[in-house]
């Protein structure tokens, strides 16, 4: 196999440096990191140059959903393979990533050999999903009750996961609420009715588990949702 020209995209500098060091230390396959990016704008710019065989990327960038970027990235470089390398195990994210065109999905909690195996697999034209992931619901034969699982998920939710609860319209309205705009002002800006804004506001508060606009704005800012 020829040298694989690779771009790595992750908002954590240590992850970029660590992966580069791992790839420098192996010879089979031969992987050359040609560029790194720690935000979506930089990633789009570097992939647009077109000299890339493989992109390894996380899906959580500040202010951007990495999964939504995949079709655009592939349009810049149609022959480029994409591997998602992330901590997110939710099957909804995995399914959406593959539907949007990713070739592989690997967990950061797995070892480097899993990633290397994934690279070999996708470069041969196949798709790859690492251990610990699934596209279908888990079997009913589980030792963790739904209530316990939901409680655990609540503790480990972050801004990316929370954003996935909201529709694009709800995210848009949340930003306007955080700008201290009332229902009438939001309705005028979005060309919808006051009543529709009110329904969206209630849905947003319900999904995020807050009971007042003041707490909603505080919650959104603290969790970097706006």
N, C-alpha and C positions, 0 to 999 in steps of 0.2 A: 504494500500500500504506500502511495506517495505521502509526503508530509501533509498533514491536515492543518490548513490555515484556519485559526480559531479566534473568535472574539468571545471574551467573557464579560458578562454584564451583571453586576451586583452592587447594591448600595453600600456594602461593607468592604472597606479597603483590605482588611485582613483576609477576607475570602478571596478577593482578587489576587492578592500576593500569594496566598496559600495554594490556590489552584495553579498559578503560573509556575510555582516551585515544583509542584507534583509533576506537571507535564514536562518540565525541563529535565526531570530525573528519569523519565522512562524513554524507551527506544521503540517499543512495539505496542501500540502504534506510535509513529512519530508525529507529535503534536507541536505546532509552533503557534504561540500566542502572538498574534499580529496586532491586537488592540484590546483595550479594556474600557469599560464605561461604567459609571456609577449613577447615571440618571438616564431617563428615557430620551431626552433630547440628544444627548451625546451618543447614545446607542443608535438612534435613527440616522444620525449623521455618518457614523462610521460604517454601518451596514450599507448605507446608500452608496458608498464607494465601490461596492461590488466585489471586492477581492476577499471572499470568505467562503470556506467550505463548511464550517460548523460554528453555530452560535450556542453558547451555554449561558443561560440566563435565569435569574430569579423572576418571580412574577409580581413582587411588591416593590414598586419604585415610588418615591415621594410624589404624591399627586397624580399617579398614573397606574392603571391596571395593565400589567405586563402581558396578560393573556390577550387583551384586546389589541396589542401591538403586533402580534404574530403575523396576521395576514399582510399588514403593511410591510413588515420586515421581509417577508418572503416575496412580496412583489418587487422589492428592490433587488433581491438576489434569489431567483427562483430555484436554483440548484442547491442552495444552502440548507443544511440539516439543522434542526433546532432541538436542543435538549433543555427542558425545564429542570433546574436544580434548586430545590426549595425545601422549606419545612412544612408546607401545607399538604396535609394528607386527605382532606375532605374530597370525597369522590366527585362532588359537583365541580370542584376546581379541575380535577384530573380529566373528567369528561369534557369540560369546556375547552381545556387546553388542546386536547386531541381534535375536537371539532374545529378549532381555529387553526389547526395545521401543525402543531408540534409533532416531532418525530419520536421524542422520548421524554420520560418523566422520571426523575430520580430524586430521592430524599437526601437531604444534607446529613441526616442521622446515619445513613449507610456508609460503608467504607469506600475508599478510593477505587477498589477493584470493581465495585458495582458500577461506578461511573465509567470506568474504562470499558467494561463489558457493554454498557449502554452506547458508548461512542462507537465501538466496533460494530455493534448491531445496526445502528442507524446509518453508518457510513456504507454498509452493505445494502441499504435500501429497505430495511425492515423497521418496524416500530419497536419501542422498548419501554417497559414499565417495570420499575424496580420492586423488590420485595417490600411488603407492607402497604401496597396500594391496591385498590380495586375500583372498577367502574360500576359495579352492581352493589346493591345493598348487602350487608353482612347477613350471614345465616341467622336464623332464630335461635340457634344453639349458642347462646352467649352467656357469659358469666357476669356481665355488667348490665344492670338494669338501665332502662332508658332514662329514668330520673337521675341516676348517678352520672350517666354519660352527659346529660344536658348540663348538670351542675359543673362537671369538669370542663366542658366546653366554654361555659360562662367565665370561668377563671382564666382560661388561656386565650380568650378572644383578643385580637389586636385590631388596629384601625382598618387593615385590609379586609379582615373577616367581617367586621361590622359594616363596612361599605357594601359588601355583597348582599346584605339584607335589604338595602334600599334600592329602589328602581332609579334609573337615571333622572327621571323627573323629580323624585324625592330628594336625591342628592343636590339637584339644582335649587330646589326650594330651601333645603337646609342651608345652603350657602347664603341665600338671600335673608333667611331668618337671622343667621349669624351677623348679617350686616344691619341688624335692627330694623328691618322693614316689616311693616304690618301686612295683614292679608290683602288689603286693598292695593297697596303699593306693589306687592308681589303679583297680584292678579293683573294689574295694568302692564307690568313689565313682561309677563309671560303670555298675555292675551288669553287669559282664562278667567273664570268667574271667581268671586270671593269665596263662594261655597266650595268650589273645587279645591282652592288653596286650603281651606279649613279642614277638608277631609284628608288631604295630603299631610297637613301638619299633625293631625291626630294619629295617622298611620305611622309617621316618623317617630313620634313620641312613644307609641306602643311598641314598635320594633326595637327601640333603643332603651326602653324601660325607664323613661323619665316622665314626670307628671306636670311639669310647668315649662313655659318658654324660657324662663331664666335658667333653669337647670338644664334644659336642652342645649342652649348656647354654651353653657359652661362645659357640659359633657362633650359636645362637638369639638370644642377648642382643646380640651384636655386630651382627647383621644385622636387628635389630628385628623378629624373628619372634614374640616374646612380649612 
